[in-house]
Amino acid sequence: MVWVRHTSIFQVTTAPTNLDRAVPHTGGWTESIWCADDVGDEEALRRYRLARRALLPRQAKIIGSRKQNFNLVNGALIPGGAASTGSDFPGNSSYSTDLPQVSLQTVLSNPAYVNTSRQMLRCIPDDQMSFGEFQPSSAFLRLLNTYLGSLRSTNFYFPGRDLDQPKARVLAIAGAAVTVDAVPAGTVADSFVRLLFVKSDTGLPLIGRFRVANVAGNIITLTVAPGGTVTKANGFLRRDVLGFFYIVTSGYTRARVKKIGRPSEGYRGRRSKARA
């Protein structure tokens, strides 16, 4: 299965009115959405970016996009080919900002799963905030609902650890061997498990994601020892699987402050990512 991350590249330039005290500065950030194939719905992506553009102040714009393919192998995303293109989606001339760090937290979910995704919409116009809270005008709220609807009405997903995967009670840990009351279905060599709320006999938290080396009876041997001994049952072991969840519901919660990074004109993604 090929999963594709579509990344929009944003840029904002400040516009101080007193140039004797300040000079304009440019910063940037990225926001991503996922599709379930290597092509994606280009028209849906365009509607998504147009709806996002409408929430930006006039000082900001979407200057480009990046498409990165990933293969899901043994619970890990392996990057494939990538391509970047330039674009010009200017911000909404009806809005302005003098604090680009003002952001709005959104929540994406699917009622069929317990997973949710919280994403930040950076550079929300200042006049939509009052006394530190998001208090949008009716016009801006319509634009926001259009944006949230663009996520629900297309084949868009968000990634995350599948929290509905089966888990088992941890009975004991000795070295790399973990004894459980019942091995979760699908737990085999080279799969991954996660320790949850497990403490060693000395009170040391034993948490994290581990690769399975072998399964025999109700003993799961890990490739790396968790780093402590457990003789009294406590905590859980859950099969660790990366899932992608279709966006069914979307909404917003509250205002946040998020840093705007360096200029994005030369953005090419992390060097570790393969490029087409």
N, C-alpha and C positions, 0 to 999 in steps of 0.2 A: 504493500500500500504506500502510495506517495502522498505526503502531506506538504502543503505549500504555505509558507509564511509570506504574506504580502505586507510590506513595510512602507508606510508613508513617511516622507522626510520633510520636517517642518523647519521654518526659519522665522525669526522675529527680529526686527531692528528697532531699537528705542528711538524716540524722537524728542529729546529734551528741548524745552522752549528757550532756556537761557544757556546759550552756547559758551558764555564766559565761565560757567560753573560746571558744565558737563558736556560730554561729547557723545554722539550716537554710538551704540555698541550693538553687535549682532550676535545672536545665539541660536541654538537649534536643538531639536529633539526628534525622536521617532515614535511612532505608534504602529502596532501590528495587528493584523487579523489573519485567520487561517482558513484555507479551503482544502477540500478533500480530494483534489486531483491535481495533475501537473499543468492544467490549462486555466481553470477557474473561469468564472463568469465575468468577463471584462466589463460588461455593461453594469452589472451589480456593483463591481468595484468602483466604477466611475460614479454611480449614484451615492455610494458610501462616502467617497472623497468629496463630492459636491456638498453633501449634507454636513460633513465635518468642516469644510471650508466656511460654510455659512455661520459657524459658531466662533470663528476667529475674528479678532479685531483687525482693523485695516493695516496695522503695522506688521501683521504676520501673514504667512502664505505657505502652501505646500509646494515645495520646489522640486520634488522628485519622488520616485518610488523604487522599490527593490523587491524582486521575486526570488525566493530561495526554496529549492526543493529539499525535502528530507525523506529518508526511508526509515521506517520504524522497525528496528531489528533488536530482538531480545529486550524489549522495554526501553531501548535507547534510540534517540534520533540521530541518524547518520546524515550529515549534510551532503547534498549533491550539487548540481549546477546552480548557478545564480546569475541574475542579470539586473542591471540598474538602468533606469531611464530618467530623463529630466521631464519636468512638467511645470505648469504654472497655474496654480489654483489660488488666486489672491484672496485675502481676507475680506470680510464683510465691511463695506464702507460705512455702514450705519453704526459701527461700534469702534471703541478705542480702548487703549490700556496704557497705564503707566507703571503697572506691576505685572510683568509677564509671568511671574512665579505663581500667580493665583490659578488654582486648578479645581476641577470638579471630579469627585470620585464616582464612578459608575459601577454597577454590578450586573454581570451577565450570568445567566443560569439556565438550567434545564430541569423542570420539575421531576423528571424521571431519575435524576441523580442528586446526590447530596453536594456535589462539587459546585462551587461558584468561582467566578473570576472577577477580581476588582481591578479596574483600569482607570488611569488618570487622563482626563482631558485637560491638557495644559493650556495656559494663556487664555483663560476665560475673561471676557471683557469686565473691567473693573465695576462698571455701573450695574452689573448683575449681582454684585455682592453688597450687603449692607450689614454693618455691625458684626463683621466676621462670618456671616452666613450667606449661603446662596439664596437669594431672593429675586428670581428672574421676573422680568416683565412678561406680559402675555405674549408679545411678539417673539421674544427670545425663547420662551417655553415652547412655542409652536415649532421653532427651528430645532430645539433640542429633541422634542418628540419625533420629529422627522428623522433625525439622526439615529435615535434609538430604534425606530421602526426599520431603518435601512439595515440594521444588524439582524433583526428578526425575520425579515421577509426574503432573505437570500440564504445560500448554502454556506453560511459562515459558522466557524467552530472556535472554541477556546480549548487549550491543552491543560492538563493537570494530572496529578496522581489520582487513579481511580479509587476513591474512598469506599466504594461498595465491594471491593475485593474481600474474599474470605480471610478471617484471621483466627489465630489459635492462642490459647493460654500458654505462656512460657512457664515450664515446670523447673527447668534447670539449664545452666550454661557452664560448660567446662571447656576452656580453650576455645576452639572454633566450633564445637559441637553444641547445638541447641536442642534440648528435648522439649517437645510440645505435647499437648493432650491429643491433638489430631493434626496431621499435616494438611494445610490448606490445599484444596484442589488446584492443580496446575503448577504446583511447586516441584520443579525438577532441576536437574543440573543445568547451570548457566542461566536460570531464571533469577529474579531478584526478590528479596524480602526486606521488610523494614521492621525494626524493633520499636515498639511504642510503650512508653511509661515503664520501661524495665530498669530496675536498679540492682546493682551488685550487692553482695553481702556487706560490703563496706560503705554502701550508700552512694556509690558512683553511678550516675545515669548512663545507661547503655542504650544509645539511640543511633539511628542512622540507617542507611541503605547498604545492603550487603549482597554480593553474588553468591549463589548456591553452588557448592562443589559437588555435593552428593546427598542423596536422601535414602535412608535405610530405616524401615519401621517408622517410629515416631521421632527419629533423630535427624535433624537437618544440619549438615556440616557446611560451614561457610568457608569461603576462600581466605578470609581474614578474620581473626579472632576479635570479638567485640571489645575486649580489653578488661574483662572482669569475670568473676565467678559468681554464679547464682545457685544456691541450694534450696532457697525457699521460693515457691511459685509466686510470681508477680509479673504484671505487664502482659503485653501481647506481641505476637509476630503476625504481620500481615503480608500477604503476597503483594509485591510492589509492581504495579503496572501503570504505564503512562497511557492515559486515555484522551480522546478528543470528544468534546461534547457539543452537540448542535445547539446553537443559541435559540432558545424558545422565548425566554423572558429577558428584558433588559430595563434597567432603571437607574436612578441616580440617588446618591445619599447626601453627601455634605461637601463643603468647601475644604480644600487642602492647600498646602504650600509645597510646591515641588520645584526643584532646581531646574533652570534652563541651562543646557550644556554649551559646549563650544559651537562655533559656526558649523553648519552642516553642508556647505557648498561642496566639499570634497568627500562627503560620506561614501564609503565603499563597504561598510560592514566590517566585522572583525576579521583579522588576518587569517584566523583558523578556518574560515569558511571558504569552501571551494567556489570558484567562479567559472561561469560559462565562457 
